[in-house]
Amino acid sequence: TGASANLISQVDFKRIKKPPTILPAACKLLDYNGNAIKALGSCHLQVSSRHTQASLRFEIVKPDRASLLGAHACKQLNLIQRVYTTTPSHSDLQASIDNILTQYPDVFSGMGTLPYEYKILLQPDAKPVVHAPRRVPAPLRERLKAELTNL
């Protein structure tokens, strides 16, 4: 997860048996596309996972939004661990390379160049972006909607 805030939908908030005090919204929220998310308020909730507990601030959002734990909360509750490097043993790495070379010999033969010159044109003001992974791949979305409608 890369979220910087914890969100709780209004529906999930209403399910809490002893709801906490609702405070004014603590921050401006943006989704991964940069669109504003309206916060209805915020609250502090006691959250536990296995043997770890934390008091976390949640932004209350409209019912159509999903509840989620942000990256900091996930780390605090030991739900995720960032791995920046891996160091496989030399023999494992060599075996993996040999396996790939044996499996796909046509890809690793020749000069490794295209038979023609290829030029990638970018707009001068283009900015790189990172999109969140989709639950359903974009090409399958319409078929999925049609199938769900048929149910």
BAFI-3210 file (N, C-alpha, C; in Angstrom, 3 decimals, decimal comma, padded with zeros to 6 digits):
// residues 151
n [1|2|3|4|5|6|7|8|9|10|11|12|13|14|15|16|17|18|19|20|21|22|23|24|25|26|27|28|29|30|31|32|33|34|35|36|37|38|39|40|41|42|43|44|45|46|47|48|49|50|51|52|53|54|55|56|57|58|59|60|61|62|63|64|65|66|67|68|69|70|71|72|73|74|75|76|77|78|79|80|81|82|83|84|85|86|87|88|89|90|91|92|93|94|95|96|97|98|99|100|101|102|103|104|105|106|107|108|109|110|111|112|113|114|115|116|117|118|119|120|121|122|123|124|125|126|127|128|129|130|131|132|133|134|135|136|137|138|139|140|141|142|143|144|145|146|147|148|149|150|151]
n.u [000,840|000,395|-000,865|-001,302|-002,961|-005,409|-008,522|-012,004|-015,065|-018,283|-020,310|-018,968|-018,116|-020,527|-021,122|-019,683|-019,863|-019,581|-019,291|-016,591|-015,766|-016,502|-014,255|-013,148|-012,267|-008,952|-007,127|-006,476|-007,678|-006,568|-007,151|-005,418|-005,391|-005,328|-007,707|-009,985|-011,005|-013,776|-013,751|-015,680|-015,212|-013,078|-011,616|-010,356|-009,297|-008,939|-006,906|-006,162|-003,884|-002,988|-000,524|-000,185|-001,063|-002,598|-003,341|-005,083|-005,572|-008,388|-009,830|-013,098|-015,071|-017,264|-019,959|-019,523|-016,858|-014,019|-012,910|-009,643|-006,301|-003,518|-000,089|001,757|000,302|-000,014|002,642|003,128|001,424|002,636|001,883|002,883|006,095|008,738|010,857|013,861|016,080|017,159|019,107|019,972|021,571|024,645|024,699|021,948|021,061|022,532|021,519|018,875|019,187|020,333|018,189|016,245|017,573|017,717|015,036|014,031|015,539|015,457|014,980|017,298|019,311|021,408|021,891|020,262|018,890|016,491|015,319|015,110|015,160|013,788|011,787|010,801|008,360|007,787|005,650|006,693|006,028|005,408|004,746|005,943|003,891|002,498|000,290|-002,238|-002,572|-005,098|-008,129|-009,541|-008,441|-008,276|-009,036|-010,827|-012,925|-015,483|-016,634|-016,843|-018,667|-020,931|-021,333|-021,874|-024,230|-025,906|-026,269]
n.v [-001,184|002,249|004,362|007,433|008,077|006,927|005,530|005,394|004,173|005,735|003,905|001,720|003,070|003,571|001,052|000,606|-000,226|001,420|004,363|006,624|010,073|012,412|014,316|017,424|017,224|016,194|016,578|017,310|015,177|013,104|010,949|008,217|009,177|011,859|013,114|014,859|013,716|013,810|014,441|013,580|013,997|013,194|010,636|008,922|005,631|002,540|000,037|-003,354|-006,002|-009,231|-009,419|-006,746|-003,404|-000,255|003,221|004,871|007,517|008,110|009,123|009,954|008,895|009,165|006,754|005,348|004,985|002,901|001,473|001,819|000,984|003,032|003,254|003,825|003,025|000,298|-000,576|000,046|-001,751|-004,082|-005,393|-005,241|-005,337|-003,513|-004,431|-003,743|-004,692|-007,794|-010,661|-013,177|-016,400|-017,022|-019,415|-020,053|-017,878|-018,193|-020,662|-019,955|-018,088|-019,760|-021,511|-019,802|-019,014|-021,492|-022,116|-020,094|-019,817|-018,527|-015,875|-014,965|-014,942|-013,785|-010,293|-008,698|-006,438|-004,324|-004,837|-002,463|001,155|002,636|005,148|006,776|009,020|011,644|013,865|017,197|018,239|016,055|014,109|011,660|009,030|006,975|004,401|002,981|-000,533|-002,405|-003,978|-005,441|-006,134|-003,573|-004,268|-006,355|-005,336|-004,446|-006,869|-008,178|-006,484|-006,929|-009,661|-009,650|-008,201|-010,001|-011,899]
n.w [000,000|-000,641|000,394|002,145|004,187|006,587|005,890|006,623|005,695|005,727|006,132|007,365|009,645|010,961|011,856|014,118|017,492|019,827|018,880|018,241|019,064|016,555|014,797|013,255|009,764|009,114|007,070|003,568|001,145|-001,513|-004,275|-006,018|-008,574|-008,322|-007,814|-005,724|-002,501|-000,531|002,827|005,596|008,175|010,984|013,082|016,020|016,317|018,019|016,953|016,269|015,526|015,395|017,692|018,049|018,793|018,039|018,189|015,879|013,529|011,593|008,531|007,849|005,243|002,356|001,811|-000,620|-000,910|-000,237|002,850|004,191|005,230|005,682|004,477|006,590|008,866|008,310|008,463|011,138|012,426|011,822|009,459|006,927|005,383|004,212|001,628|000,412|-000,947|-002,300|-001,833|-003,528|-003,422|-005,151|-006,635|-006,840|-008,318|-010,700|-011,569|-012,055|-014,127|-016,100|-016,492|-017,624|-019,974|-021,281|-021,580|-023,269|-025,857|-028,357|-027,827|-026,716|-028,630|-031,309|-032,231|-030,635|-031,394|-033,029|-036,397|-037,646|-037,305|-034,431|-033,081|-030,180|-029,478|-027,289|-025,526|-024,897|-022,383|-020,868|-017,972|-015,754|-014,394|-011,789|-011,701|-009,670|-008,973|-010,657|-009,629|-011,432|-014,630|-017,112|-019,864|-019,375|-017,935|-019,001|-019,895|-017,439|-016,088|-017,704|-017,229|-014,456|-014,468|-015,739|-013,763]
ca.u [000,000|001,132|-001,741|-000,708|-003,976|-006,326|-009,889|-013,090|-016,283|-019,361|-021,023|-018,183|-018,107|-021,823|-021,159|-018,935|-020,832|-019,411|-018,549|-015,789|-016,120|-016,111|-013,482|-013,064|-011,330|-007,584|-006,282|-007,071|-007,430|-006,556|-006,965|-004,197|-005,465|-005,275|-009,055|-010,256|-011,923|-014,382|-013,741|-016,826|-014,673|-012,039|-011,771|-009,275|-009,777|-007,979|-006,835|-005,222|-003,571|-002,189|-000,067|000,155|-002,187|-002,237|-004,410|-004,889|-006,522|-009,058|-010,673|-014,394|-015,384|-018,595|-020,157|-019,073|-015,405|-013,611|-012,065|-008,296|-005,204|-002,403|001,209|002,340|-000,460|000,312|003,965|002,987|000,744|003,437|001,166|003,762|007,498|009,371|012,093|014,504|017,008|017,232|020,423|019,970|022,914|025,198|024,310|020,528|020,961|023,056|020,563|017,723|019,600|020,483|016,849|015,607|018,272|017,346|013,605|013,746|016,787|015,266|014,995|018,654|020,303|021,509|022,423|019,381|018,436|015,400|015,844|014,888|015,303|012,498|011,891|009,674|008,099|007,095|005,293|007,726|005,582|004,951|005,217|005,733|002,895|002,367|-001,117|-002,485|-003,013|-006,548|-008,648|-009,919|-007,730|-009,124|-009,671|-011,863|-013,914|-016,818|-017,161|-017,199|-019,916|-022,006|-021,559|-022,529|-025,592|-026,663|-026,515]
ca.v [000,000|003,497|005,419|008,196|008,305|005,829|005,910|004,522|004,615|006,096|002,655|000,996|003,873|003,381|-000,304|000,591|-000,266|002,649|005,232|007,683|011,446|012,840|015,557|018,003|016,549|016,582|016,867|017,248|013,841|012,922|009,555|008,004|009,946|013,275|013,633|015,131|012,847|014,627|013,852|014,018|014,226|012,227|010,048|008,046|004,283|001,567|-001,034|-004,400|-007,058|-010,223|-008,980|-005,330|-002,471|001,127|004,202|005,464|008,535|007,751|010,108|009,358|009,237|008,779|005,300|004,715|004,786|001,750|001,719|001,284|001,362|003,634|002,574|003,983|002,171|-001,096|-000,845|000,125|-002,973|-005,209|-006,097|-005,254|-005,029|-003,093|-005,130|-002,893|-005,487|-009,225|-011,172|-014,631|-016,972|-017,017|-020,642|-019,926|-016,882|-018,789|-021,692|-019,249|-017,541|-020,891|-022,005|-018,854|-019,111|-022,765|-022,070|-019,120|-019,594|-017,613|-014,500|-014,588|-015,183|-012,657|-009,025|-008,063|-005,143|-004,376|-004,769|-001,106|002,166|002,969|006,374|007,013|010,447|012,047|015,268|017,877|018,494|014,786|013,825|010,244|008,749|005,600|004,098|001,894|-001,759|-002,547|-005,280|-006,102|-005,491|-002,698|-004,926|-007,299|-004,641|-004,447|-008,236|-008,447|-005,768|-007,644|-010,930|-009,342|-007,780|-011,212|-012,713]
ca.w [000,000|-000,669|000,891|003,241|005,212|006,876|005,569|007,039|005,030|006,644|006,425|008,365|010,862|011,631|012,429|015,377|018,591|020,607|017,965|018,857|018,735|015,212|014,795|011,907|008,854|009,468|005,921|002,242|000,621|-002,961|-004,656|-006,779|-009,815|-007,995|-007,580|-004,309|-001,754|000,516|004,166|006,386|009,513|011,329|014,417|016,472|016,597|018,517|015,971|016,677|014,578|016,103|019,015|017,961|018,884|017,749|018,107|014,561|013,077|010,350|007,884|007,522|003,856|001,890|001,759|-001,853|-000,819|000,563|004,016|003,972|006,120|004,963|004,561|007,926|009,795|008,005|009,032|012,598|012,872|011,324|008,405|005,769|005,627|002,971|001,293|-000,583|-001,745|-002,016|-002,212|-003,701|-003,480|-006,505|-007,338|-007,170|-009,378|-011,934|-011,990|-012,588|-015,431|-017,029|-016,787|-018,544|-021,260|-021,892|-021,888|-024,321|-026,591|-029,482|-027,332|-026,317|-029,677|-032,238|-031,747|-029,672|-031,891|-033,999|-037,763|-038,143|-036,263|-033,815|-032,317|-029,273|-029,362|-026,067|-025,462|-024,101|-021,011|-020,289|-016,615|-015,434|-013,362|-011,328|-011,473|-008,729|-009,642|-010,772|-009,191|-012,679|-015,731|-017,924|-021,015|-018,942|-017,115|-019,623|-019,854|-016,050|-015,815|-018,393|-016,519|-013,180|-014,792|-016,062|-012,554]
c.u [000,875|000,319|-001,104|-001,714|-004,786|-007,738|-010,857|-014,355|-017,359|-020,151|-020,296|-018,168|-019,397|-021,948|-020,435|-019,930|-020,778|-018,605|-017,791|-016,307|-015,638|-015,467|-013,528|-012,046|-009,927|-006,749|-007,090|-006,697|-007,493|-006,415|-005,732|-004,207|-005,399|-006,636|-009,294|-011,242|-012,467|-014,380|-014,901|-016,417|-013,553|-012,281|-010,527|-009,883|-008,628|-008,026|-005,833|-005,068|-002,593|-001,801|000,260|-001,102|-001,686|-003,490|-004,170|-005,959|-007,074|-009,846|-011,960|-014,782|-016,765|-018,708|-019,646|-017,559|-015,095|-012,788|-010,682|-007,332|-004,082|-001,109|001,798|001,629|-000,139|001,675|003,888|002,354|001,463|002,688|002,001|005,181|008,100|010,684|012,724|015,481|016,867|018,586|020,354|021,400|023,362|024,730|022,823|020,325|021,419|022,104|019,332|018,018|019,701|019,119|016,143|016,247|017,899|015,892|013,291|014,996|016,638|015,322|016,419|019,703|020,311|022,014|021,540|018,935|017,273|015,984|015,641|015,070|013,922|012,685|010,631|009,521|007,301|006,720|006,314|007,330|005,102|005,572|004,967|004,715|002,952|000,895|-001,239|-002,915|-004,533|-006,968|-009,037|-009,167|-008,698|-009,759|-010,805|-013,023|-015,326|-017,438|-017,604|-018,513|-021,098|-022,351|-022,279|-023,963|-026,473|-027,010|-027,768]
c.v [001,233|004,650|006,127|008,489|007,030|006,325|004,902|005,055|004,890|004,850|001,878|001,746|003,657|002,004|-000,399|000,716|000,980|003,623|006,331|009,064|011,776|014,217|016,164|017,237|017,089|017,006|016,831|015,895|013,839|011,440|009,438|008,708|011,444|013,918|013,796|014,113|013,688|013,861|014,450|014,362|013,245|011,719|009,237|006,702|003,420|000,367|-002,067|-005,429|-007,998|-009,700|-007,495|-004,488|-001,067|001,988|004,990|006,494|008,105|008,942|009,389|009,848|008,711|007,267|004,620|004,495|003,584|002,203|001,145|001,788|001,925|002,876|002,648|003,079|000,702|-001,483|-000,903|-001,150|-004,241|-006,050|-006,198|-004,953|-004,660|-003,856|-004,354|-003,650|-006,953|-009,705|-012,693|-015,144|-017,018|-018,248|-020,601|-018,975|-017,479|-019,854|-021,048|-018,683|-018,660|-021,443|-021,102|-018,937|-020,389|-022,735|-021,181|-018,821|-018,588|-016,144|-014,030|-014,959|-013,996|-011,410|-008,348|-006,683|-005,360|-004,265|-003,386|-000,135|002,533|004,195|006,543|008,509|010,726|013,511|015,962|018,103|017,220|014,578|012,345|010,084|007,282|005,379|002,925|000,644|-001,853|-003,924|-006,119|-005,398|-004,724|-003,424|-005,880|-006,624|-004,712|-005,840|-008,611|-007,762|-006,488|-008,938|-010,686|-008,899|-008,985|-012,046|-012,336]
c.w [000,000|-000,122|002,078|004,353|005,416|006,599|006,172|006,394|006,082|007,054|007,511|009,695|011,656|012,275|013,768|016,528|019,464|019,758|018,699|018,433|017,328|015,311|013,396|011,061|009,078|008,269|004,633|001,652|-000,904|-003,258|-005,545|-008,130|-009,573|-007,791|-006,087|-003,740|-000,612|001,831|004,961|007,812|009,755|012,734|014,748|016,828|017,094|017,573|016,461|015,570|015,254|017,486|019,058|018,018|018,581|017,778|016,825|014,253|011,724|009,836|007,480|006,130|003,480|001,751|000,494|-001,895|000,067|001,764|003,715|005,036|005,266|005,221|005,967|008,937|009,568|008,567|010,554|013,164|012,411|010,289|007,136|006,212|004,281|002,801|000,152|-001,465|-001,364|-002,503|-002,334|-003,738|-004,942|-007,286|-007,723|-008,340|-010,707|-012,456|-012,613|-013,976|-016,467|-017,443|-017,806|-019,928|-022,005|-022,367|-023,090|-025,157|-027,734|-029,062|-027,064|-027,365|-030,626|-031,538|-030,712|-030,102|-032,851|-035,402|-038,405|-036,980|-035,745|-032,936|-031,477|-029,110|-028,105|-026,179|-024,566|-022,643|-020,313|-018,910|-016,317|-014,310|-012,989|-011,032|-010,514|-009,497|-009,620|-010,266|-010,401|-013,798|-016,636|-019,114|-020,622|-018,226|-017,699|-019,605|-018,445|-015,689|-016,449|-017,672|-015,197|-013,390|-015,093|-014,846|-011,894]
res [t|g|a|s|a|n|l|i|s|q|v|d|f|k|r|i|k|k|p|p|t|i|l|p|a|a|c|k|l|l|d|y|n|g|n|a|i|k|a|l|g|s|c|h|l|q|v|s|s|r|h|t|q|a|s|l|r|f|e|i|v|k|p|d|r|a|s|l|l|g|a|h|a|c|k|q|l|n|l|i|q|r|v|y|t|t|t|p|s|h|s|d|l|q|a|s|i|d|n|i|l|t|q|y|p|d|v|f|s|g|m|g|t|l|p|y|e|y|k|i|l|l|q|p|d|a|k|p|v|v|h|a|p|r|r|v|p|a|p|l|r|e|r|l|k|a|e|l|t|n|l]
***
